[in-house]
Amino acid sequence: MLENLSQRLGRVVKTLRGEARLTEDNIADALREVRMALLEADVALPVVKDFIAAVREKAIGEEVVGSLSPGQALIGVVHRELTRLMGEAHVGLNLATQPPAIILMAGLQGAGKTTTVGKLAKLLRETQKKKVLVVSCDVYRPAAIAQLKTVAGQAGVDFFPSTVDDKPLDIARGAVDWAKRHHHEVLLVDTAGRLAIDEAMMREIAELHAALKPIETLFVVDAMLGQDAVNTARAFNEALPLTGVVLTKLDGDARGGAALSVRHVTGRPIKFAGIGEKLGGLEPFHPERMASRILGMGDVLSLIEEAQKGVDQEKAVALAKKLKSGKDFDLADFREQIVQMRKMGGVGGMLDKLPAQFAKAAGQMPAGAADKSILRIEGIINSMTPHERANPDLIKASRKRRIATGAGVQVQEVNRLLNQFEQTRKMMKQFSRGGIGKMMRSMKGMMPGMR
């Protein structure tokens, strides 16, 4: 996502050299590059015009201080304006009301609304320990009700049943009554989507809003819509008093225009970003961090948060104690590290949040290929017996053939894994003996780009 925009804006740094102050003349070409980058990213033209005007106004007269180049000084201005364009700071959900706090989800069909309901329900249950009830008022698409029931089960939250013969208003009122009687703290209402905006759809959702009086009304929009996202956002914003936006499919082939346009058009904060199909793929939206990612600076804070969320602290402590005591790092431990990496979104998810220069150095192979390689390694280790995982030195030719057959790979793949493991084990031994210098030197051969 936003890769082309990042590359375009990265060139701006190289075009400005040796000036002590930013002026109308020396930033003209750079601003043209910024304008082209935004238009190619499918950002709405009125948004681009306002953005360029704001950057020009803030940049002219800006002094180039310290070790900064003029290009870096301009990028600093662009970063601040990108952050402002997307909403300055993260805005969370407002659940400060008498339970149940009702959250109404609106959007077009295909935007990922039902999946987002499940993701949000899971997030509220796990991070805020809320008792959540979900309900579908989509009586026009029979599969929608069944889909939400499945998603609710996966998210570990309660589901209020409905049928295509019921009226959306009756379903919603029934769900509110049920939530009150069973002490649910949050009620998520999934509404009907359409392939395009129509009068009947807007009238129905406006009636639901009037009856439910939700504390949050979230507009779910597909980041891949580009310019169309602006028109859709404007229509929903006119029909409903929206309180926030959820951007979905930010990991797809999106040019990213919706992320930069929708806040400007609706005046409402982007509260969450959806990434991937898994129910854990919903992140709080931080404008400043997203601006950093767009400009190739990475998003290390989100990466740290993902690590804290995904890593099993007890297992991490147990491994640290094992290493400290001098016990060997074995293949079961190696597999555990791979599982923890997958919980953090895999190689692709991690690279996406690294600063551009590190991501480029670490990502010599495509992210998808790296993630497949990780799954293959996990499959090979799973094909071993517990005794073999604890004693890798036992794995000779006949065992390798059996393991390769069990994992559906060639014997060479097993050999490659054992070599990688042996390098990691040596590094862990040096680490346990306090040899951090030796460990860093040994990593040079394992990590692309390290010197």
Number of C-alpha atoms within 10 A of each C-alpha: 19 23 18 16 23 20 15 19 23 20 14 21 17 13 14 19 12 10 13 14 15 21 15 13 9 17 20 12 14 21 20 13 18 24 20 16 20 27 18 15 24 24 24 23 14 11 20 20 12 12 21 18 13 14 20 19 13 16 21 16 13 16 16 18 11 6 7 14 18 26 23 18 20 26 21 15 18 24 22 17 20 22 20 18 22 25 22 15 16 16 17 13 15 11 15 9 12 10 15 25 22 24 25 24 25 26 26 21 19 12 24 20 26 29 21 27 26 29 24 22 26 24 19 17 17 13 9 9 11 16 20 25 25 25 26 27 27 23 19 15 14 12 12 20 24 15 14 23 23 13 23 26 12 14 21 15 19 18 21 21 16 22 16 15 9 12 13 23 17 12 20 24 14 15 24 24 11 16 24 15 9 12 13 18 19 25 28 25 28 26 25 23 25 16 10 10 16 10 8 10 15 19 13 15 23 16 14 21 19 11 12 17 14 21 19 19 20 26 27 27 30 25 29 24 19 22 19 17 23 21 16 18 22 15 15 20 18 11 13 19 15 22 22 22 27 29 26 28 21 20 19 15 12 21 23 26 26 28 30 29 24 31 21 20 17 22 17 20 25 29 23 24 23 28 20 15 15 14 21 19 18 22 18 16 24 22 26 22 21 22 24 20 23 25 24 24 18 24 22 17 12 19 19 14 11 18 17 12 13 17 17 13 11 9 14 15 11 11 17 12 13 14 18 16 11 12 12 17 20 17 24 19 16 17 20 16 16 15 17 17 20 19 17 21 22 20 21 19 20 22 21 22 23 21 18 21 13 17 18 14 14 17 17 11 10 10 18 12 12 16 18 13 13 18 15 18 20 20 18 21 22 17 17 22 11 12 10 17 20 16 14 16 10 12 17 10 11 9 14 20 17 14 23 22 14 14 21 14 15 13 18 12 17 21 16 12 18 18 12 12 18 17 15 19 17 15 20 20 18 18 17 20 13 12 13 14 10 12 19 15 13 16 15 12 12 12 11 14 15 13 9
